[in-house]
Amino acid sequence: MKTKYIILPLLSICIAGAAQDTLQTYRHAEDSTDVFFRHLNLNEVKVTGVTGITKLKHSTTPVSIISPQVLRSTASVNIIDAIAHQPGISQLTTGGSISKPIIRGLGYNRVVVISEGVRQEGQQWGDEHGVEVEGSSVGSVEILKGPASLMYGSDAMAGVVILHPQPTLPDGRMLINFGTEYQTNNGLFDYNLSMAGNHNGFVWDARYSDKMAHAYKNKYDGYVPGSQFGERAGRLMLGINKAWGHSRLTATAYHLTPGIIEGERDEETGQLECATSNVKTYSKALPFQKVKHYKAVWDNSLNFAAGNLKAIIGYQQNRRQEFEESADECELYFKLHTLTYDLRYTTHEFGGWKLSTGIGGMSQQSGNHGEEYLIPDYRLFDFGIYTTATKSLGTHWTLNGGLRYDHRQMHGDALEEDGQMRFTDFSRHFNGLTGSAGAVCNINRHFNLRFNLARGFRTPNMSELASNGVHEGSIRYEQGDHNLKAEYSLQADLGLDFTSRYVSAQLALFANRIDNYIFTHRLPYEIQPGYLTYAYTQGDARLLGFEAGVDFHPIHSVHFANTLSYVDAQQMHMPASTKYLPYTPAPRWTSELKWELFHHSHSTIGKRRCSMFDAADNVQCSMFNAQCFTFNNLYVAARVDCYFRQSHIYRADDTESVTPGYALLSLSAGTDIQVKGKKVAEVYLMAENLLNKAYQDHLSRLKYADENIVTGRRGVYNMGRNITLKLIVPININI
């Protein structure tokens, strides 16, 4: 790695705002709209994704928490982009609209995304298949790192991203919320409108959002044809909240129309070729995709004297189409039906014990309805049964462990095309026994020490087993292998947390051994001319890494934060050309300095006094909030994201190339606007990549598009300077 990229973070004004998000205070409470409490003691932070609601200090697994305020104050184009600054979290991107979560170097079907209480199923095996969840509907996020959570089944080997919806309101309250946003680089404009309420325990939440963007630009490529997109989403929740528990029915619809960036260039000028004369159009232009995702979830919870019984049933339908030659006739068309179920019982704490047991699984059916084929029609059925236990030993020690058994069966249908077999009929069955055991030692009020050992399990997906065809969205020909084995992992985690009045710090170390790790590599020939050919293979792998973070706040209003994330992923017993696993995130050092000019507790808004400094006449003046226009929670921040050189690549057959290091500077500011003591708006201004740096993220698939014969640069570069203005207007009504 280059020296300047080591020195820059040390000299920059801030180090790693992502750690601050993890160490900042958060409490998930369904009966309150205020789920973000700044400066709360870390020991009181609540998480919900391990064995029900528990304190973070009692969790043996590494957990990152992203509060509602952080989500609102982050510039992003989708929900995964919004969380990608967290330590240990990355994103595999395709242009400006599609992102896939990567946790500690592992992604695709190794990460489970939970939305509305059920696992999001949208054929996530594809490189350019993002997460079909609209960002404004997400209230907060929990990220569980590693396979230690036994509640989510086969595909949670890398971890779990839990997208919590906006919490239900207290009885007698109604909230109307309007939000809008504009981004300068790609002309992104969006708006969202929601109305939620609670009347005598009858709760509702209705939301609608619309988003559009034209092609983004950078200083090397100019505007990038095919990077425009449109997004539209809706959500309706109706339910009952009572002392006995709750019952809620939620329906969501999500439509995304992203362009496909082919990266083809003019042979004389080297410029990107455009199918339309107007690269700043908001209209779709060939080639493009249509993604439609529909979901219905029935969520029930019953409270008993000794515990809680939770039952969730979900149905999802995913329609994914690719249009290449005609806007009226699709070439690829996948339709996926998924039924998920989860039944679990969690006891209240008794004698220091807390137990949980459950059963869950899913049934899937996928069909091809287009003219071209990539994977066969298939059916999938799986179920899992698990039990976990937590034991508190006095005030210092907490033990946690559990076991899970999974069974999955898959069947791919045969297909004959033009007298040749495109797919052969086959069936596979997989069984997995997994478990975890860990301990937390709350040494004192400042130090927590945690250790966890977990075994993970993942079955191959249908693309890995049977793909055979051109994937236009990935700009390549893919070949699967019927004989792939299931992956098994053994991961050890060791973590140390420190909190005090002026400093918060975390260190998380992990070592992960994976048997039969599945990945793609490039073949030295082309099955179909014009498309690189990639095939799935597997081998034994090991991943080592850490996340380290420090948040120094010498005074109440100033935060100086720092995180460093690193993962080294190698294939064992292999020569240098195939030693490193492909698509391993580059080491990242993030710095942030944040100054909160005015900050008041939400619980004391009303008749209080605040101070404002008048620089013009150098005097101090006071205002009475209930009688004037004021700012609250006003802050300014500067952040530097430093990505080091990534030279640990899969070199065989030019599968990957080295990515040089780079640094991105960002500035942001935000405030609540109050009139007569009541918040009437939130305003945020954010400038990303302020110096307009031309760069390629190591996990960008567009890095391997055509070469510019004039400049010698290969691939398409990421977005340049982008300034975002966001406005949120809440209207609270007492009913």
Secondary structure, 3 states (H helix, E strand, C coil): CCHHHHHHHHHCCCCCHHHHHHHCCCCCCCCCCCCCCCCCCHHHCEECECCECEEHHHCCCCEEEECHHHHHCCCCCCHHHHHCCCCCEEEEEECCCEEEEEECCECHHHEEEEECCEECCCCCCCCCCCCCCCHHHEEEEEEEECCCCCCCCCCCCCEEEEEEECCCCCCCEEEEEEEEEEECCCCCEEEEEEEEEEECCEEEEEEEEEEEECCCEECCCEECCCCCEEEEEEEEEEEEEECCEEEEEEEEEEEEEEECCCCCECCCCCCECCCCCCCCCCCCCCCEEEEEEEEEEEEEEEECCCEEEEEEEEEEEEEEEEECCCCCCCCEEEEEEEEEEEEEEEECCECCEEEEEEEEEEEEEEEECCCCCCCCCEEEEEEEEEEEEEEEECCCEEEEEEEEEEEEEEEECCEEECCEEEECCEEEEEEEEEEEEEEEEECCCCEEEEEEEEEEEECCCHHHHHCEEEEHHHCEEEECCCCCCCEEEEEEEEEEEEECCCEEEEEEEEEEEEEEEEEEEECCCCCCCCCEEEEEEEEEEEEEEEEEEEEECCCCCEEEEEEEEEEEEEECCCCHHHCECCCCCCCEEEEEEEEEEECCCHHHCCCCEEEEEECCCCEEEEEEHHHCEEEEEEEEEEEEEEECCECCCCCHHHCCCCECCEEEEEEEEEEEEEECCEEEEEEEEEEECCCCCCCCCCCEHHHHCCECCCCCCECCCCCCCEEEEEEEEEEEEEC
